[in-house]
Amino acid sequence: MNAYNENGLKVGYWVEYWANGNLKYKGTYIKGEEHGLFEYYYSNGNLSYKENYINGKECGLYEIYYSNGELNIKQYYI
């Protein structure tokens, strides 16, 4: 978890936390690029947004949430 390859690029599964200990984000990197589902959180612990990546480019479903956890926007990348 939270590793770099020999070229200093992020690889594998990553998680980061806010100073208060709540999850900030989680997702997987391949050769320094986002790949798969990434989820980002508000410092209060509620989901902020989530999106999918393929080789560092956004694709598919993208959802944005209000800080109270309610869904705000749901859209798709083409």
C-alpha positions in Angstrom: 0.0 0.0 0.0 1.2 3.6 -0.8 4.2 2.4 -2.8 6.4 3.9 -5.5 8.1 2.1 -8.3 11.8 2.4 -9.3 11.0 5.6 -11.3 9.3 7.3 -8.3 5.7 6.8 -9.7 2.8 5.7 -7.5 1.9 2.0 -7.9 -0.7 -0.2 -6.3 -3.4 0.5 -3.9 -3.2 3.9 -2.1 -5.1 5.5 0.8 -4.6 8.9 2.4 -6.1 10.3 5.5 -7.2 13.7 6.8 -5.3 15.1 9.9 -8.4 14.0 12.0 -7.9 10.4 10.9 -10.8 10.2 8.5 -10.2 8.7 5.1 -9.3 11.3 2.4 -9.1 9.1 -0.7 -8.5 5.6 -1.9 -7.7 4.1 -5.3 -5.2 2.2 -7.4 -2.3 3.5 -9.5 -0.5 1.8 -12.4 2.8 3.5 -13.4 1.8 6.7 -11.7 -1.6 6.9 -13.3 -5.0 6.4 -11.7 -6.7 3.2 -12.7 -10.1 1.9 -11.6 -12.4 3.4 -9.0 -11.2 6.3 -6.9 -13.2 7.6 -4.0 -12.6 11.0 -2.3 -14.0 12.0 1.1 -14.8 15.2 3.0 -12.9 15.6 6.3 -16.2 14.8 8.1 -16.0 11.2 6.6 -18.7 11.6 4.1 -18.1 10.7 0.4 -17.2 13.8 -1.7 -17.0 12.2 -5.1 -16.1 9.0 -6.9 -14.9 8.4 -10.4 -13.4 5.7 -12.6 -10.1 5.9 -14.5 -8.4 3.9 -17.2 -4.7 4.7 -17.5 -5.1 8.1 -15.9 -8.1 9.2 -17.9 -11.6 9.6 -16.5 -14.1 7.2 -17.9 -17.6 5.9 -17.0 -19.6 7.0 -14.0 -18.8 10.1 -12.0 -20.7 11.1 -8.9 -20.4 14.2 -6.7 -21.9 14.4 -3.2 -22.9 17.2 -0.9 -20.9 17.3 2.4 -24.0 15.8 4.2 -23.6 12.6 2.0 -26.5 13.2 -0.4 -25.9 12.7 -4.1 -25.6 16.0 -6.0 -24.6 15.1 -9.6 -24.4 11.8 -11.4 -22.9 11.8 -14.9 -20.8 9.8 -17.3 -17.6 10.4 -19.1 -17.6 9.4 -22.8 
